[in-house]
């Protein structure tokens, strides 16, 4: 047995553990060279513990795969994005030969900014993703497409020399720009984006637009501590304005830092990024050997709102309306009151808690019902893209809705089980920092642990 996993053989989670919290395994692991890491041996220890007890095993992925929070690995720090999946999790499962081998296809149907895709490529696998957020797709593509430094440098020089205050890309009407940017910053952003689009194309354009996006919030008056834009006030606003960097100089620093990160990526790119996890596999398309994903939560994270400043500048919202873009996302919050009773629960095990939530807040109940129905649709598409005998690693946590525990992990597990997948392993990991959401008074609670469920398609 691997010495770093010695405590886990006899450790599984009881019902009381899931309520009160359980001590994680492998807490003694501090640092270790990933090149000498025996992922297969560690997986075998986890599997033996699960098979012996038949209940979820408590594990600390930050200790199991010793990479600290915020590590600057390859392109992971290319661009901020809400609720990023802890990279230790896909790194571990992708490198287990039971689940994938070099040149196998790894798919993430809720790929966000591309954490799974980056780790797949670093491990010598092929990668494919899907996400309804166009900003996420742009970032993921830029993070995983190799471009040489000389090409980036030449493009940057052309863009900077081509900046002209008289030629600008206007901010689209998704949000009120005057709330978030000064007139001087608006002019600077507009002229910089015009030059980027006028002087580059293809993958270089994607790369530089992603770097531009990474600068947008920095030069806004939005609170940098929060994922969703919230305007600074008082002394904090004054200090932020004084300390705000020059856009062009900041853009150059971001471009060169991301260029250095991109040099660490292999000379390959993702095969495709789809716009919706619900899209089914088509004849002639490759099916994934391994799927790793963390689906959205029911009303727990405002993904589109968190991206709204960049979406506004890049003109990514249909008809320049954020609401139209939100409609494409699973887990969205905005509905008309006339919609509330339009659907029934698609997961029978959720019926009782949905009834309790509805008694407190009909909107929250409708958000949860819609989430489960759309996750059921997504599961159809996801399973269709997994090859026979392939594995799905699902990372999902439970959350509180209107004071009631909403067992998202169990409900989603039930959905995939009904699609014919078999659970082969289940782990539980405490969340220490994932920036999942801003807690809403009386309607939601923070998500404190994640279930990592491994399925196999028979």
Number of C-alpha atoms within 10 A of each C-alpha: 10 13 9 15 20 13 14 19 19 12 21 23 20 14 10 9 12 13 8 8 15 19 14 20 23 21 16 10 16 13 12 13 9 11 6 7 15 13 20 17 14 19 19 15 18 22 18 15 21 24 15 12 14 15 17 24 27 26 25 21 23 22 20 24 22 17 20 14 13 11 10 12 15 20 24 24 16 24 20 15 20 20 19 18 21 21 22 21 22 22 19 19 22 28 22 18 12 15 21 22 17 14 14 19 23 29 30 29 27 26 28 31 30 32 25 32 28 29 28 29 23 19 18 17 22 22 28 24 29 24 24 24 24 20 24 24 22 20 24 31 25 28 31 28 19 20 20 12 14 10 11 19 15 10 19 22 12 16 21 17 11 17 21 16 14 8 15 18 18 17 20 19 15 20 18 12 17 10 12 21 19 15 11 9 16 21 19 19 25 21 20 26 23 20 22 23 15 14 19 18 13 7 15 20 18 21 28 26 24 26 25 26 25 21 22 20 21 16 22 24 23 23 18 15 9 13 23 21 19 15 14 18 13 7 9 12 15 13 12 19 15 8 10 14 14 11 18 16 10 17 22 17 14 20 23 16 15 24 25 15 18 24 15 13 21 17 13 16 19 23 14 13 23 18 18 19 27 22 18 16 17 10 7 6 8 14 22 26 23 27 32 27 24 23 22 23 24 26 21 23 22 23 25 25 18 17 23 21 25 22 24 21 24 20 17 19 23 12 13 16 16 20 17 12 19 21 15 14 21 25 25 23 20 12 13 7 10 7 10 18 13 9 11 15 19 18 16 11 13 19 13 10 16 21 14 16 22 17 12 15 15 17 19 22 24 25 19 26 25 23 24 25 18 18 26 22 16 23 23 20 18 25 25 19 24 23 17 14 14 21 27 29 24 23 24 24 25 21 23 18 27 20 14 15 14 21 18 21 20 16 20 20 20 17 23 23 16 14 15 13 21 17 17 15 22 23 22 24 23 20 17 11 12 14 17 21 21 15 13 12 8 12 17 21 20 16 21 16 17 19 24 24 21 22 23 22 19 11
